[in-house]
Every structure is written in structure tokens, then in C-alpha cells.
Amino acid sequence: MKKIGVLHGMERTFPEAFVERINKMGLSNIKAEHVLVDMVQQGEPTDYAVIIDRISQDVPFYRAYLKNAAISGTAVINNPFWWSADEKFFNNALAVKLGVPVPKTVLLPSHERPTDTGEASFSNLQFPLSWEKIFEHIGWPAYMKPHAGGGWKSVYKLNNQDDFFRSYSETGQLVMMLQEEIIFEDYFRCYCLGGKYVRIMQYEPRNPHHLRYQSARGAASEKLLKTIHDHVLTLCHALGYDFNTVEMAVRNGVPYAIDFCNPAPDADVHSVGQENFDWVVEHSAKMAVERAQAQQPGKDNLTWGTFVTSAVAKEEKSNKAAAPAKKEVKKAPASKTTKK
């Protein structure tokens, strides 16, 4: 019997519906349950073939638990090693390389020095930064947000330099990024599950949280939806996320990826609405069962995005090319014995 577990915090509607949906499939060799963590011993496997992670971004103990589970064969969704390394500024840089439009963005050092550092720790950092050049590149209005982390925490809308410096002074040790505002005529939030299931939802980020999935805008064109669908898959394949949301703001008919590092996205029925909730429960259950069926105990069952796998393939090819060629050794002919 293979077990699928969901690891979560205070959320209830999605985890409970997810477990119920899998168990109602009537599969003889797969069942789902809420993960129960007790003693975590190094190198020891868990009881789970698959774990859906909804909380480790807020609980470092759980992140370490999931890495330990993964090294012994659990298919953790999402890959805890990549999730620990990834952040939003890198996401934007990767999107540029992939040809997916994103807002102009620059990285800012933390306003306050990190603990246990001093002036000498920043001898490689120009000070002050070329603020006028930065502001000219980004333009106004602009958004300032943490380069890592999710949600709307510490996000500022800025109209001018005075707004910027006043808000920047409030950010403490957070590493921030400054980003141009995309004045959009349409906006979408898209679930992407298993690198193949995509649901495009109209979204209004300016509404109160519980009303953001309610939009008065008309239906989008098939061409636009196809472009968004393709961009969503391109980003999630490169990043390697099994469970993610991608936000797209449409300006002059061009969809810009605004936020696509959401590996524990909102899936609460009270905010996403019943229809979207039913879709994400159904397809996440389907994805988890597929991963459980493919899972091999003791093996690496994580998803690694093409950004990582292409680098590994390149390294392997380079090592193979650099390896000394094996010289063919010719065997001496066997001696002949003359019989008299």
C-alpha cells in the first residue's frame, strides 16, 4: 500500500477535500492521509510515497523533514531542495532568458546591514547606488517588494523618489527589488499542476482578497489564452514546480509574468470559489496518484526543472568529451604448435 500525505498548517478546506477525493477513488494500493510527523531520524525513510507540501515555507523544521524524506525516496511536491534555493528575482532573470515577458526589475541591497556585518563587509558594493539610473530604468509608478517570499507582505506601490526612500527605510534587513508597474487591461492567475494541467482564471488583484477571483472583464481571446497557457508551462517546466500558480498581467495585448514563484498557492474554497476549488482538488489528486504509481522506493523521485537538468546534461557531456579515449589493445595471435 502506497500512502499519499498532505503536510499543511491552518488551512482546512483543500487538505481535507484532497484526502477525501483520493480515498474515494477506490484504489486498492493507494490511500491518502494528513501527514503525521514524530521522530525524524537522519537517512530513515518515511511511510509516504508522495507528500504534498503546503507549509514548509513557514516552518523550517518541516523543510528539513521533507529533504530527509526525499533522500530516501519520497516524491515531495514541490521539490524542497529547489524551493529552498529559488526566489523571485531569479525567477524574473530566468523568464528573460526563456523569452517570457516580465516587468523591468532591479535588485536592491537591504536597507539595514545584516546582523553581524559592518561597513567592511560591503567593500564590493558601490555606495550610494546609481539611484537616478535605477529610477530612469524602472519609471514611475513602481512596486517594491521582497526578492523572496510570497503574498503581499512588505509590498509598496511608489509614485516618486520621495515615496521610494521613505518606504525603503521601513524594509529593515529585507532584500528588495524595484519593479515597473504594468498598467494592465486584463489579469490572470493560473494553476499549473504536474507540469501539464493548467487552469487559467481571471483575477483582480486590486479587489479584497475574497473577491479577487471575481472579475467583470469579458472573455479573453483564444490567441491570448493560448499564449498564457504556453508561458505558464514554459516557466513551470524550467523551474520544476509540480504545484504552482503563475500570475499574468496583460498590457497592450502582451501577457507579462508578474509573480510565478507560488509553490504553496492559495487553494481555499472561500477565496478561489467553488468551481476553481473543485478543479484544483480533482487535478492535484490525479497528479498525486500518478506520482505515487511512478514512485520508486529508495530512488530520487523529485521533479527537477530544465534549468537544473540541462546544466547536469551539459556537464555530463563535457566530462565525457574530456575523458581520455581508451586505446584499443590488439591481442597477439595465438601461437601455433606443429604436430609431428
Backbone hydrogen bonds, N-H to C=O, Kabsch-Sander energy under -0.5 kcal/mol:
donor,donor_aa,acceptor,acceptor_aa,energy
2,K,29,N,-3.3
4,I,31,K,-2.7
5,G,3,K,-0.5
5,G,50,V,-3.0
6,V,33,E,-1.5
7,L,52,I,-3.0
8,H,6,V,-0.6
16,E,12,R,-2.2
17,A,13,T,-1.9
18,F,14,F,-2.9
19,V,15,P,-2.2
20,E,16,E,-2.1
21,R,17,A,-2.5
22,I,18,F,-1.9
23,N,19,V,-2.2
24,K,20,E,-1.6
25,M,22,I,-1.5
26,G,23,N,-0.8
30,I,27,L,-0.5
31,K,2,K,-2.1
33,E,4,I,-2.3
35,V,6,V,-1.8
41,Q,39,M,-0.7
44,E,41,Q,-2.0
49,A,3,K,-2.3
50,V,3,K,-1.6
51,I,75,A,-1.9
52,I,5,G,-2.9
53,D,51,I,-0.7
53,D,77,I,-3.2
54,R,7,L,-2.6
54,R,52,I,-0.6
58,D,55,I,-2.4
59,V,55,I,-0.8
62,Y,59,V,-0.9
63,R,59,V,-1.6
64,A,60,P,-2.2
65,Y,61,F,-2.1
66,L,62,Y,-2.5
67,K,63,R,-1.9
68,N,64,A,-2.0
69,A,65,Y,-2.1
70,A,66,L,-2.6
71,I,67,K,-1.9
72,S,68,N,-0.6
72,S,69,A,-0.9
73,G,70,A,-1.7
74,T,69,A,-2.0
75,A,49,A,-3.0
76,V,74,T,-1.2
77,I,51,I,-3.0
78,N,76,V,-0.6
83,W,79,N,-2.4
84,S,80,P,-1.6
85,A,81,F,-1.0
85,A,82,W,-0.5
86,D,82,W,-2.3
88,K,147,H,-1.3
89,F,147,H,-1.3
91,N,87,E,-2.0
92,N,88,K,-2.1
93,A,89,F,-2.0
94,L,90,F,-2.9
95,A,91,N,-2.5
96,V,92,N,-2.1
97,K,93,A,-1.7
98,L,94,L,-1.8
99,G,95,A,-0.9
99,G,96,V,-0.8
100,V,95,A,-2.3
106,V,178,L,-2.3
108,L,176,M,-3.2
111,H,172,G,-0.5
111,H,174,L,-0.5
112,E,172,G,-2.7
117,T,114,P,-1.3
121,S,118,G,-1.3
122,F,119,E,-1.7
123,S,120,A,-1.1
125,L,122,F,-1.5
126,Q,124,N,-0.6
131,W,129,L,-2.4
134,I,130,S,-2.2
135,F,131,W,-3.0
136,E,132,E,-2.2
137,H,133,K,-1.9
138,I,134,I,-2.3
139,G,135,F,-2.7
142,A,158,L,-2.5
143,Y,179,Q,-3.2
144,M,156,Y,-2.5
145,K,177,M,-2.2
147,H,175,V,-2.8
153,K,150,G,-0.7
155,V,152,W,-1.0
156,Y,144,M,-2.9
158,L,142,A,-3.3
158,L,156,Y,-0.5
164,F,160,N,-2.1
165,F,161,Q,-2.7
166,R,162,D,-2.1
167,S,163,D,-2.5
168,Y,164,F,-3.4
169,S,165,F,-1.5
170,E,167,S,-1.6
171,T,168,Y,-1.5
174,L,171,T,-2.3
176,M,108,L,-0.9
176,M,174,L,-0.6
177,M,145,K,-2.6
178,L,106,V,-2.3
179,Q,143,Y,-3.2
180,E,104,K,-2.5
181,E,141,P,-1.4
183,I,181,E,-0.8
184,F,182,I,-1.0
185,E,250,V,-2.9
186,D,250,V,-1.0
188,F,248,M,-2.8
189,R,201,M,-3.0
190,C,246,V,-2.5
191,Y,199,R,-1.9
192,C,244,N,-2.5
193,L,197,Y,-2.8
194,G,242,D,-3.0
196,K,193,L,-1.9
197,Y,193,L,-2.7
198,V,196,K,-0.7
199,R,191,Y,-2.0
201,M,189,R,-2.2
201,M,199,R,-0.6
203,Y,187,Y,-2.1
204,E,212,R,-3.2
207,N,204,E,-1.8
211,L,208,P,-2.4
212,R,209,H,-1.1
214,Q,211,L,-1.6
215,S,213,Y,-0.6
225,L,221,S,-2.3
226,K,222,E,-2.3
227,T,223,K,-2.0
228,I,224,L,-2.6
229,H,225,L,-2.6
230,D,226,K,-2.4
231,H,227,T,-2.4
232,V,228,I,-2.6
233,L,229,H,-2.0
234,T,230,D,-2.4
235,L,231,H,-2.5
236,C,232,V,-2.4
237,H,233,L,-2.6
238,A,234,T,-1.7
239,L,235,L,-2.3
240,G,236,C,-2.3
241,Y,236,C,-0.9
244,N,192,C,-1.7
246,V,190,C,-2.1
247,E,259,D,-2.5
248,M,188,F,-2.9
249,A,256,Y,-2.5
250,V,186,D,-3.2
251,R,249,A,-0.6
251,R,254,V,-2.5
254,V,251,R,-2.1
256,Y,249,A,-3.2
257,A,101,P,-2.9
258,I,247,E,-2.7
258,I,256,Y,-0.6
259,D,247,E,-0.9
271,S,268,D,-1.4
272,V,268,D,-2.7
273,G,269,V,-1.3
277,F,273,G,-2.4
278,D,274,Q,-2.8
279,W,275,E,-1.7
280,V,276,N,-2.5
281,V,277,F,-2.4
282,E,278,D,-2.3
283,H,279,W,-2.7
284,S,280,V,-2.0
285,A,281,V,-2.0
286,K,282,E,-1.9
287,M,283,H,-2.4
288,A,284,S,-2.5
289,V,285,A,-2.3
290,E,286,K,-2.2
291,R,287,M,-2.3
292,A,288,A,-2.3
293,Q,289,V,-2.5
294,A,290,E,-1.5
295,Q,291,R,-1.3
298,G,72,S,-1.2
299,K,296,Q,-2.0
301,N,299,K,-0.9
304,W,302,L,-0.6
305,G,239,L,-0.6
306,T,237,H,-2.1
307,F,238,A,-1.7
308,V,305,G,-0.9
309,T,305,G,-2.7
310,S,306,T,-2.2
311,A,307,F,-0.6
312,V,308,V,-2.1
313,A,309,T,-2.5
314,K,310,S,-2.1
315,E,311,A,-2.1
316,E,312,V,-2.6
317,K,313,A,-2.2
318,S,314,K,-2.3
319,N,315,E,-2.8
320,K,316,E,-2.2
321,A,317,K,-2.1
322,A,318,S,-1.9
323,A,319,N,-1.1
330,K,328,E,-0.6
338,T,336,K,-0.6
339,K,337,T,-0.6
